[in-house]
Amino acid sequence: MTETWNINDPVLKEDLEDLAAFCHRQNLSGKTFFITGATGLIGSQIGRALLLSNKLYGDQIKVAAFVRSREKAEALYDGLTDGLAIVTGDIADHPDFDGDVDYIIHTASPTGSKYFVSHPVETIHAAIDGTDNMLRFAKEKAVSAFLYLSSLEVYGTPDPDQNPMPETGHGYIDSTNVRSSYSEGKRIVECLCASYAQEYGVPSKIARLAQTFGPGVRYDDGRVFAEFARCVIEKKDISLHTQGRTVRNYCYTRDAVKGLLTVLLHGSVGEAYNVANPETACSIREMADLTASLNPEGSTRVCIDIPDDVSKFGYNPEMIIRLDPSKLEALGWKAEIGIKEMFERLIASMKAER
């Protein structure tokens, strides 16, 4: 690992420098953050932003990056070693980390819809066993705050009239559908976090994150936003395997990281907060059309190609859900990047990676 921080992706570099300035303003010098999933999209941006604030502002923040692959972590955190400890292991195992911990940010989780369908048992155990282990670790370390990354999927399929969706809202989830392994896992773990807060005094907080993307998404990512961006880059048509009528809102990665840190540092113990940009609500079809329009040659079209068995893709039921972030906004957070700019920056970032 070198001592000079450099990154080939100028869009991601700009975002991380902005996030580093945000971290510096939080007066976190001397604090230790333990981050699970620290090589994932969200975990890595939180970790690198904290460490970059050391390099740019002379802060003395420590980051313990809990990962499965040391090699991957060393590549991601290249040049940001001041304050970094790489801890290898599985979230179901007790971390081999003896130092003090001020904050735990638990981001580790399966994220692929196809995985939820093909490995529902593993999806459930990763949620319950992994989070229980991290909460016990938080209790042992007497942390100042524990943040759990939940999802908009805890709301299930809501009544269309229940929009925007506040944290007190709820919808229907079919518990006998294996695709619900992810949604139901998130739901019970939220209750587990609140239970650890009440019974053991663990200061746990919950962030219900809308689907989030932006710079840092891998070129081969299998999620729909990455597929749309790849089609524009490769000048291919976008194929939808449904009519694309599902409506939801989204969040840009940089906005999401600021929202998560706001919940961690200023949110109430045992409570949940929606993290989403209310201005980004659109249907999958509208999102596909928008992305296709970003091909300057106009050669990307949107096509409907519905297979005989759509269940293998692991899609959620068709729904309309718009998260209401006003509870988080009351803490001073505000999303800044809209859906068009999200895709413009994602495409530029994926081109740089390519």
N, C-alpha and C positions, 0 to 999 in steps of 0.2 A: 504493500500500500504506500502511495506517495503522500507527501505532506502538502502538495499544492492541490487545492480543490478545483476541479474543472469538470465540465459536463458538456456533452456534445449537443444536447437538446436546448436551444436557446429559450424556448417557451417555458420548459420546466425550470430552467435556471432562473428566469424572471420570477416565476411563481415562488420558488424556494427562497429567493432573496426577500420577496415581499413577506413571506411567512416568517422568516428569521427576524425581520423588523417587528412583526407582530409579537413574536415570542419575547423579544427584548423588552417590549413595552409592558409585559406582564410581570417584570421583576422576579424572574425565576432563577437567578444566579444562586448557585449552591444547592439546588434541588436535584433529586435523582428520580428519573422516570424509568419505569420498567414497562416495555412495550412488547406485547405479544403480536405475532404476525408482522414483525418489523421489516420484512422484505416484501410485504404486500403493498398494494397501491396506497392505501390510507396510512398504514403503519409506517411505511418507509418515508412518506412525506412528512409525517409528524417528527420522526426521529431525525431526519436530515435537517429539517428546519430548526429544531432545537440545537443541534450541533453546529449548524451554520451560524447561529447567533453567537456561539463561542468565538468562532473565527472572525466574524465581522464586527462584533461589538465587545469582545473581551469578556463575555459572560462565562460563568463557570458551572454550566449545567452538565449533569451526568446522564447518559442514556444507556440503559441495559437493554440491548436488542435481543429478544428471545426468539430464536429462529431454529429451523430444522437444518438448514444448509449454511455452514460457516462460509463456504466459498461464495455463495450468492450474496451473503451479507457483506463480505469484504469487497466485492465488486461494487455493490450499491453505495457503500459508505466510504469509498475510496477518497482519501484526502480530508476526511472528516473524523479523524481518529481521536482528537482532543476531547476527552470525556466519554469516549465510547467503550463499552464492554460488550462483546458478543457472547451471548449465552446460548448454547445449543441444547436442544431437547424437544420434547413433545408436551403440549399443553396438558395432557393427562398425567404427566409426571411432575414431581416436585422440582422446581428450578434449582439448579446448582449455583446459587448466588447468595453469598454471605453478607453482603453490604446492606446498609440502610436503604429503604425505599420510601420516597415521599408520595409518588403517584404511580398508579398502575393504569395503563390504557390497554384494554383487552380487545384487540381487533381480529385475532385469529379465528377463522371460520371458513368452511367450504362456501364457495360463491357461485358455482356453476349449476344452472338449472338441470342439465343432463345428469350431473352427479347426484343431485337430490333424488332423482328417479332411479338411477342405477345403484346407488349406495345409500338408501334411506336410513338403514340402521347406523351406519357410520356417521351420517349427518346428525342424527339425534344424539349419539354418544359424544361427538365432538362438541356439541352445544352444552349438554348437561354436565358430562364428566369434566370436560376441559374448563368450563367456567367455574364449577364447584371447586376444582383444584386451585384456580387463580384466586377465588374468594377466600379460600383457606390460607393461601399465601399472603393475601392482603391483611387478613386478621393477624397472622403471625408477625408481619412487618409493621403493624399499627400505622397504616398509611394515612395520609391526609385526605385522599380521595381515590376512589376506584371508578373508572368509566367503562361501561359495557356498551359495545356497538351493536345495537339491535337494528331493526329494519322496518320499513313501512309494511312488510308482509305480515306483521303481527295483527294488522287490522283486517286481514282476510278480504272477503268480498263484501264491501259495504253497501248499504242502501244508497242508490244514486243521489237521493235527496240529502244524504248526510255528507255534504261537501260545502266548504272545506272541512277536513277531518281534524278535530282537536285531539289532544292526548287522552281525553276521556271517552272517545268514540270507540266503536268496535264493529266488526262485521262477521260474516259466516266463514268458517273453515271446516271442510270435510275431513274429520280426523281419520277416516278410513282410506283416504287417498294418500299414497306414498309420497306424492309431491308435497304434501303437508308436513313432511318430516322437518323441513326447514322452518316453516311458519310456526308450527307447534313447538319446535325446539326453542325458538326465540321467545315465544310466549312464556313457557315454563321457566326459562332462565331469567326473564325479567322478574318473575315472582321470586325466584331464588335470590336475586340481588336485593330485592326489597326485604326479603326474609332475613338475610345476613345483616342488613342494616338494623332491623328491629331487634333481632335476637342477640346478635354479637357486637353491634355497634360499628360494623364495617361501613364507612361512608361511601356507599355505592350510589352511582348515578347512571342514568340510562339515556342513550341518544338513539332515537329512531330515525335512521338515515334513509332518505330517498335514494333512488339509484343515482350513483355518483360517477362522474367520469371527467376526463381532461388529460393534460400532459402526464406522462408516466404510465399510461395504459400500454401493456405489451402489444406489439404488432399482431401477435397470434391470439390475442384474447378472444374467447368464444362468445362474449356477450353481444347483444344486438347492436349497441352503439358502436362497438369496435368493428363489427361486420359491415355496418353502413359506411363507416369511415374508410375501411379497406376497399370497398367497392368504388368509392370516389377516387382514391389514390390509384387503383389498378384499372380504372375506367371500365368497370363492369356494371351490369345491371344489379339492382337490389331486389332480391327475391323475398317476398313475405310469405310465410307459411300459414298465416291467418289473414283475416280481413283487416287486421291492424286497428281494430276499434277500441282497444284498451287505452284509457287516458290516465296519465299520472304526471306528477311533476318531478323535477330532477334537481341535482345540485352539482355545481362545479367543484372539483377537488380542492382548490384553494379556499373557496368559501366553506366547504365541509370541514376542513381542518380547523379553520378559525372557529366554526360553530362547535366542534367537539372540544376544543380547548376552553371555550367559553363555558360549556356545560361542566367540564371537569373542575374548573377553577371557581365558578360562580353559581352553578346550579344547586338546587336543594337536594339533600340526601334522600334517597329512596324514590325520587321522582323521575319521570320520563320527559324528554323534550324532542319534538319534531325538528329535523334538520333538512330543510328543503327550500328551494327558491319558488315562491308562489307564482312568479311570472313565467315559469317554464312549462306550465301545464300544456300538454298536447297529446294527441293520439299517436300510436305507433306509425300509422299511415302518414300522418302529418309530419312526423319526425323523419320518416324515410324520404318524403317529398322534399323537405327542407335540405336534408343532407345531399340528395341527388342534385339539387340546384347549385351546390357549391363546386360541382365539376365545371371548370371554366369552358370546357369544350362542349358541354351539354350532352355528352354521350352516355351518361348514367340515367337509366330509366328505372321506374319502380314496377315490378311485376308481381302478380299474385300467383303463387304456386302451392296450393294446399295438398299435402300428401294424404294418402289413405289413413295413415296412423300418425296423427300429429302429437300424440301423447309422449312419444319417445323424445321429443324436444324439451319436455319438462316445463312447458309454458304454464303460467298461472291462468285461472279462468278469466274470461273477458270481464272487465270491470272499469269503473270510473272512480278514481281516488285522487284527491288533491290534499296533500298534507298542509295543515295550518301551522306555520312556524311562529305565530305571534307570541307564544310563551317564551321562546328563545329570544325573539327580537326584544322582549321586555328587559332582557339582560344586556342589551346593547349591541347584539349581533344583527347584521343585515347582509343578505346575499347581494353580490355585485354583478355577476356574470350571467347573461341571458343564454338561451338555448342556441341561438345562431353562433354567438361567439364561442360557446362551449365546443361546438363542432369544428369551427375554424381553428381553434387552438389545439384540439385533439388531432385533427388532420395534420397540422404543421408539426406536432410532436411526433406522430407516428412516421411521418416522412423522414424526420431527423434520425429516428431509430433505425429505419430501414436502410 
